[in-house]
Amino acid sequence: MPLEEGAARDLHEALETHLAGVLSDPFTLQLSDSGVRARCEYRGGARRCLAHCFQHEYYVEFQRQPAEHEARFETAARGRTQSKNDVLHAMAMWLAGGDLLALHRACAFVDQRKRSLEALEAQVLECRPGLHGVTHGLEHELADIYRLWFRSRDRSCRVSYYGSNEHPDAQFQWDECPLFEFRVEDPQLLSAVLDPWLCGELPTSMRREFPWLEISDLADHYEAGTPVEGEFLASWDWIQGFYDDLRFPGRQPALLFLAALRAAGYDRKLRAGQSLWSLIVSRSRRHGLRADQPRIVFDFHGEGLRMHSGDGAEDVQLPRVALTPEIEGALRRLAEEEID
């Protein structure tokens, strides 16, 4: 039996006993989606709890039926914990009709990171009242993952938790491109960096004012007015590191081909990316190609390579990597496409 299914069955039995002892109204329990997607469902009247069981923790959703839509449930709170006793206590409170504030006070894991980000938002605004004038607020991503955003024109900052980190990370963006970040342990320090950044302070000035910030070289391209070229160059730097660290038969030919493309200046005109071992170049402004975006794919086999352009032309097969006229023609045509 998978560990997740075992955890779900164990929780199911414990809850059946626990709820019977604390709830006076009828309730129903159901174990479903056995295996690695094991889930328990508990319903009492207009309340419902969904417990998703994993190897070392539980993820619980606390739901209720809106008065105007009794046919469906809405999630009012979420929480993640390794404690089965916490789950038992919180579910019993919710199914018994407890209000959300009482659930928060009694069960720290419920909406823990959401409430932490809300408190951080209030502290930042208290430190710098002028930030009330920028767009700010919490956004729900998925499950119990939330993002706290501060936005002003083309500048923004996203604050969020990663993994089991005790403190959230603040990522500072220009035109939605991340340029620097740091771990937030002091709300006052976060507000001090936020204020000038959202007001349009240039990276050069930010480095002088906050010398401890690790602001990427890409920020200099934004300051110089060449952001797209900077993003393209950064993508080639990344793909260079990817092939440097990779161990596969076509590694050395791939590195030689990358060097040839960069020497020809294509790293300033095209975005570089990969799929498994394949090199993909495009005119996509950002990472993540859509199916309709033009691209060229290069596959490396031994000492040779194959080029697939996807524009109706036949694939090009070469016994050794080389920047041939045929490949250069395809790259030039791609470089003439609009940036998307």
N, C-alpha and C positions, 0 to 999 in steps of 0.2 A: 504494500500500500504506500503511495507517495506520502512524503512527510506532510504536505499541505492538506491532503485528505484526512490524514490522521489527526492533525491539529483541529480541523473543522469538526470532526466527529467528537473529539474530546470536548471542544467548546460547546457543541450542541448538547451533549449530555449534562455538562455542568450548568448550562443555562436553563435547561428544562427543570432541573432540581431547584435552582436558585429562584427563578421567576415564580415557580409554583408556591414558593414560601413567602414571597413579598408582594405579589400582585393578587388583588381580590377579583378583578375582572377577568373574563376569559381571554386567552391569547393563543396564537398559533405559531408553530415552529416548523421550519422546513430546511432540510439539507439538500443542496443542489450543486450542479457543476463539479462533480467529484474530480479528483486529480489535482493538477497544479493550479486549477482555477476554482478550488473549493470555496463555497460560499454558504453562509447560514443566513436565513431570513426569519425575522421574528416580528409578529404583528399583534398589536392590541388596540382595537378600536380604530381611531384615526391616526395612530402612530405606527411607525415601522422602523426597524433597524436592519441594516445589511452589514454582515461581518465577513470580510474577505480574509481568508486565513493563508498565511505564508509560513515559511519554515521557522522564522524567528520573531514574527510580529503579526499583529492584527490591524487591519484597516477597517474602520467602522463608519458608516453613514447613518445619521439620525434624521429620519424623514417624517413628514406630516402631510395630511391632506388639507389643501386650502378649502375654505368653506364654499367657495364658488366653483370648485373643481373637485368634487368628491371621488371622481373616477381615477384620479392620479395622485401621486405623491411628489412632494418637493423636498429636496435636501436642505435641512436647516443648519446642520453642523457636520463636521467631519473630524476624524481623529485617528492617529496611528500610535500604537503602543505595543510593548512586548509583554505587558502584564495582563494575564487572563482575569485576575481579580478586578483590575480597573475596568475591563470590558463588562464584566458581570454587573458591577456597581452602576456604571454609566447607562447601560441598556435598561436596567431595572428602573432607574430614575426617569428615563425618557418615556418608556412604555407606561409608566404610572401617571404620566401627564405633567411631569416637572417642567418648569420653564427653562429657557435657554440660559439665562443669567445664573440660575441655580446650578445648572449642569456645568457651566464654566467654573464656578466657584468650587464645586465639589470634585471635579474631574479635570485635572490640569492638562491632560493630553488632548482634550476636545478643543478643536480650533486653535491649538497651541501656537503654531507659527503664524496663522492669520492674525491672532490677537497680538502677537509680538510685533508684527509689521505695522499694525494699526497704532500700537503704542509708540513705535519708532517714528512714524509719521507725525504724531502729535508732538513728540519731543523736538523733532527737527523744526517744525513750524513755530514752536515756542522759542527756540534759540534764534531763529531768523524770521521775524514776523513778515518781512517783505516777501517771503516765499509763498505766502497765502495767495499772491497774485498769479502764480504759475499754475498750470494744470497738474493736479496730483490726485492720487487715489489708488486703491487696491484693485487688482484684476485677478480673477480666478482662471488658472490655466487648466488643470485637471486634477482629479483626486483631491489630495490635500495640499496641492502646490499653488501658491499665490505669488504675485509680483506686485511690488509697490513701485509706482511710476511717478516721476516728476518730469514735466515737459514744458518747454518754452521755445516756440518757433522751431528751428531745426536742431535744437539741443535737447538732450534727455538724459535721465539716469534711471536705471532699473535696479531695484534692490530685491534680492531673493536668496533663499537658502539653497545650499547644494548638499545633497547627501545627508550625513549625520553631523555636519558642522554646527557648532554651538552658536556661531554668529553668522549673519547674512553677508553676502558680497554685494557691493555697489559697483555697477558697471556703467561707465559714462560714455555716451554716444553722441556723434555728430551725424546728422542725416541718417540715423539708425545704424551707423557703423560703430562698433565698439573701439575705443581708442585707449582707455585705461580703466583699471578697476582696483579696488582694495577691500579688505575685510573690515566690516563696520563693528567696532567695539565701543565707539564713543559717538553718540548722536551729535554732539557739538562739533566734532571734527567733520562729520559728514555734512552738516549744514554749512560749515565754513567753506568746503570745497564746492558744494552745490551752488551757492549764491553766485560766485563769479562765473562759473561754467554756464549756468542757465542764462546769465546776463550777456553771454557772448564773448567772454574773455578768451583770447587766443592761446593755443598750447604753449607758445614761447613764454608768455606771461605766467601761465599756470606753473610751468617748471620753475620759474624764479620764485614765485610765492610759496610753492609747495615742493621743495627739492626732493622730498622723499617719494613723490609720485613717480611711478614707472610708466611714463607716457610713450606710446609706441611711435616709431618713425613715421608710420602712416599718418599721424596727426600733422606732420610737417607738410604733407601733400594737401591736406585739407586747408591748412593755413595759406599755402601758396596758390590755392585755387585749382589744383589738379587732383581732386579726390578719386576719380575713376582710375586714372593711371596708377595712383598709389595703391588702390585696392587690387588692381591687376598684378602689380609687382609683388605685393604681399602674398597673393595666391601662388605665384611662382616660387617664392622663397619657401612657402609651406610644402609645395610638391617636391622641391629639391630635398628638403629634410625627410619627406616621406620615402623617397627612393634611396636616400643615403642610409636610412635605418632598415630598409627592407632587404630580405634575403630570398631571392628567387633567380632562376637561370638568366632572365633578361635584365638583371639589375644594371650591369655595366653598360650595355647598349642604351638602356633608358637614360642613364646619366649623361652619356655622350650626346644623345639626341636632344636632351634638355639644354645642354650647353650650346649646341648649334642653334637652336631656336632662340635662345636668349641673346646670343651674339648677333643674330639677325634682327633683334629688336621686337620680336613678337610678344615678349613679356610685358610690353607697354601697351599693346593693342588688344590682347586676348586674356581671358581668365583661364587659369589652369586648374584642373581638378582631376579626380581619379574615381574609378570604379574597380574594385579589387586591384589588379596590377595594371590596368589600362590607364593611359593618359588621355584626358578629355580636355579640349580647348573650345572656348565659346566666347560669345559677346555678352554673356549674362553679367549684369552689374553685381549680383550677389551670388553666394554659394547656394546651390540647389536648383538644378536645371529642370524646367518643365519639358514635357514631351514635345511641345511644338517649337522649342528653341533650337536654332541651327547649332551644329557642333561638328567637330572632327574627333574621331576616336583612333588612337594609336595603340596597337597591341604588340608587345615585344615577345618574340619566340627565339630563344637561343641568341644568335648574333643578329637576327633579322627583325623586321617589323612589318606590320600590316596596317594600312590606313583605310578607314571607313568614314566617308563624309556624309552619307545619308541623304545626298542631294540628287540621287539617281545615277551618279557616276559609279563605275566599277571600282571595287576595292583595289588598292595598290599593294602589291607584295614585293618586298625587297629582301635579298639574302643578307644584306648588311645595312645598318642604319645609315641614312644619308639624307641630306636636305636637297632632294632632287627638284628639278623644275616643275614636275607634276605636283609634288607636295607643296612647293612654294606657291604655285598657282592657286591651289585649294585654300591655303592659309590667307593669301591676299584677298580672295573673294570673301572669305569669312570675316576678315578685318573690315570689309566695307559694309557689313551688316550694321543696322542700328543697334545701339546698346540697349539691352532690354533687362 
